[in-house]
C-alpha cells in the first residue's frame, strides 16, 4: 500500500531537484520511473501539481513506463491522459523495450517520445549477431516512427560505437558514469559539456 505515497515523494523530490539544477544553469529534463497506476488521471494530476510547486514546466520531465503498463485493458484511460499531458510538454519513454508485452500499434501513438532498449540486448551485442540485428532493427523502427532510441546498460566503448553507428544518439550506463550523489552532478555536467 505504499506505492502511491512513495511515488508522490519520488516525483516531488525529482521536481524539486530539477528546479534546483535549472537554477544552477543545468537546463535538462529529469526522467522518472513511475508505476503503471500513476499513468491515470489522478497520478498525472499529482505529477502536474508537483512540477508546478517546484516552479518547473512539464517539459522538464520525462516519465518512464514499461510496456506492460500499456497493456490493452488499461489503454483507454491511459491514452487520453497521456495525450493531454503531452500537450502540456510532458515526455514519455517506453522503458525496457522488447522485454514486455510488445505491441507495435502502441508505439504509433503521438504521446510516446522515446524507446529505451533493454540492457539485456545491449549486453549481448559483443557475442550475438541476433542481438546486433535486433538492436539495429529497434533503432531503425524508433527513427521511422519519429521516436528517439536510448540504449540502457552501455558499459563498453564497443557497445557505444555500435550504437552510434546504428544512429542511436542516446545511452545510459556505467561507460558514461556510475550513479552520482546530487552534489556531484554540477561538476560532472560542467566537465562533460
Helices and strands as residue ranges (DSSP letters): H 3-23, E 30-33, G 36-39, H 41-54, G 58-60, E 61-66, G 67-70, G 72-74, H 75-87, E 91-97, H 104-107, E 114-117, H 119-123, H 129-144, E 148-152, H 157-166, E 170-172, H 182-192
